[in-house]
Amino acid sequence: MAPIVIAQTSTGRQHTEESEKRAGLRETAESEKERTDRQLNELLTELRVALPGAQVLLGFLLTVPFATRFGRVDHPGRIALFACLLSTVGGTLLLMAPAVYHRLRWNLGGKADVVRTAHRLFLAGTALLGIGITASVYLVGDVLFGAVAAIVATTGVALTVLLVWYVFPLQRGHRDEIRHQE
């Protein structure tokens, strides 16, 4: 089959789809199915990164009440532990939910819906995980150095989570020169 000629230069040189693709001059359009498949793969990769951290934090939190020094933790510290535990459990469940949702929807069609729903579950899970991480910093900081140090450290961690996980990506996503890059 003859190559499809896109353009011809003044010297008579022909540009084909294949030559432009090799030269990086022409991007091939992604079909809806290809885009959905790519988005699902990217989401699953992101989940593989986030989930182990959530599981480790959850495992740590489940052992804290059984530690010998836990009896000396004051009431605000116990509240912080419980808030940390609940938000980490919620975050871990939401981070695991896309895999369950995908498996239950297996071969039923609507992969774009699976990707959209998994995306929302992932964002909600990371928000709860951010709360859990922040609360755990308060808990550990309070036990080790007192309430003032715990509040300072917790504020720093909360701002870092907020800025790096949410503000920075959303702000950069609105810049035209970045949005048009792949």
C-alpha positions in Angstrom: 0.0 0.0 0.0 1.4 3.4 -0.9 2.1 5.9 1.9 -0.4 8.7 2.3 1.2 12.0 1.2 0.4 14.9 3.6 2.5 17.6 2.0 5.1 18.2 -0.6 8.0 20.7 -0.2 9.2 23.1 -2.8 12.1 20.7 -3.5 9.7 17.9 -4.2 10.2 16.0 -0.9 7.0 14.3 0.2 5.9 14.2 3.8 3.9 11.1 4.7 2.0 10.3 7.9 4.7 7.8 8.8 7.6 10.2 8.2 5.9 12.9 10.3 5.2 10.4 13.1 8.8 9.4 13.1 9.9 13.0 13.2 7.5 13.7 16.0 5.7 16.3 13.9 2.3 14.7 13.9 0.4 13.2 16.8 -2.0 10.5 16.1 -5.5 11.0 17.6 -6.4 8.8 20.4 -9.7 6.9 20.1 -12.2 7.1 23.0 -11.4 3.4 23.8 -7.7 4.0 23.8 -8.1 7.1 25.9 -10.3 5.2 28.4 -7.8 2.3 28.5 -4.9 4.7 29.1 -6.7 6.6 31.8 -7.6 3.3 33.6 -4.0 2.1 33.4 -2.8 5.5 34.8 -5.3 5.4 37.6 -4.4 1.8 38.6 -0.7 2.8 38.6 -1.5 5.7 40.9 -3.4 3.5 43.2 -0.5 1.1 43.4 1.6 4.0 44.7 -0.9 5.4 47.2 -2.4 2.3 48.7 0.7 0.7 50.4 1.3 3.9 52.3 -2.3 4.0 53.5 -2.1 0.4 54.6 1.2 0.9 56.5 -0.2 3.9 58.3 -3.4 1.9 59.1 -1.4 -1.0 60.5 0.6 1.4 62.7 -2.6 3.1 64.0 -4.2 -0.3 64.8 -1.3 -1.1 67.1 -1.0 2.2 69.0 -3.6 1.6 71.6 -1.8 -1.6 72.6 1.5 0.2 73.2 2.7 0.6 76.8 2.9 4.4 76.6 -0.6 4.8 75.2 -2.0 4.9 78.8 -0.3 8.3 79.2 -2.0 9.9 76.2 -4.4 12.6 77.2 -8.0 12.9 76.0 -7.2 15.2 73.0 -4.5 12.7 72.0 -7.1 9.9 72.1 -9.5 12.0 70.0 -6.7 12.6 67.5 -5.9 8.9 67.4 -9.5 8.0 66.8 -9.9 10.8 64.1 -6.7 9.5 62.5 -7.8 5.9 62.6 -11.3 6.7 61.1 -9.9 8.9 58.4 -7.2 6.4 57.5 -9.7 3.5 57.4 -12.0 5.6 55.2 -9.1 6.6 52.9 -7.8 3.1 52.7 -11.3 1.8 51.8 -11.8 4.4 49.2 -8.4 3.8 47.7 -9.3 0.1 47.5 -12.8 0.7 46.1 -11.8 1.3 42.5 -10.4 -2.2 42.2 -13.6 -3.7 43.7 -15.8 -1.5 41.5 -13.8 -2.4 38.4 -14.0 -6.1 39.3 -17.8 -6.1 39.9 -18.3 -4.2 36.6 -16.1 -6.7 34.7 -17.3 -7.3 31.2 -20.5 -5.2 31.8 -19.4 -2.3 29.6 -19.2 1.3 30.6 -15.4 1.4 31.1 -15.5 5.3 31.0 -18.0 5.2 33.9 -15.6 2.9 35.8 -12.7 5.4 35.2 -14.8 8.4 36.2 -16.1 6.7 39.4 -12.6 5.4 40.3 -11.2 8.8 39.8 -13.7 10.3 42.3 -13.1 7.5 44.8 -9.3 8.0 44.5 -9.6 11.7 45.2 -11.9 11.2 48.2 -9.6 8.5 49.5 -6.5 10.7 49.2 -8.3 13.5 51.0 -9.2 11.2 53.9 -5.6 9.8 53.9 -4.3 13.4 54.0 -6.4 14.0 57.1 -5.2 10.7 58.6 -1.5 11.6 58.0 -2.0 15.0 59.5 -3.8 13.7 62.6 -1.0 11.1 63.1 1.6 13.8 63.0 -0.4 15.6 65.8 -0.6 12.4 67.8 3.1 11.5 67.6 4.2 15.2 68.0 2.0 15.6 71.1 3.4 12.4 72.8 7.0 13.3 72.0 7.2 17.1 72.3 3.9 18.4 73.6 0.9 20.2 72.2 2.6 23.3 70.8 5.2 21.4 68.8 2.4 19.0 67.6 0.3 21.9 66.4 3.2 23.5 64.6 4.2 20.3 62.9 0.6 19.4 62.1 0.0 22.8 60.5 3.1 22.3 58.3 2.0 18.9 57.2 -1.5 20.0 56.5 -0.3 22.9 54.4 2.1 20.6 52.6 -0.6 18.1 51.8 -3.0 20.8 50.7 -0.5 22.6 48.5 1.3 19.7 47.0 -1.6 17.3 46.5 -4.3 19.8 45.5 -3.4 23.5 45.0 -0.2 23.0 43.0 -1.7 20.4 40.5 -4.9 22.4 40.0 -3.1 25.7 39.6 -0.7 24.3 37.1 -3.6 22.5 35.2 -5.1 25.9 34.4 -1.9 27.2 32.6 -2.3 26.9 28.8 1.3 26.1 28.1 1.1 23.1 30.4 -2.4 21.9 29.5 -1.4 21.6 25.8 1.5 19.3 26.6 1.1 15.6 26.7 
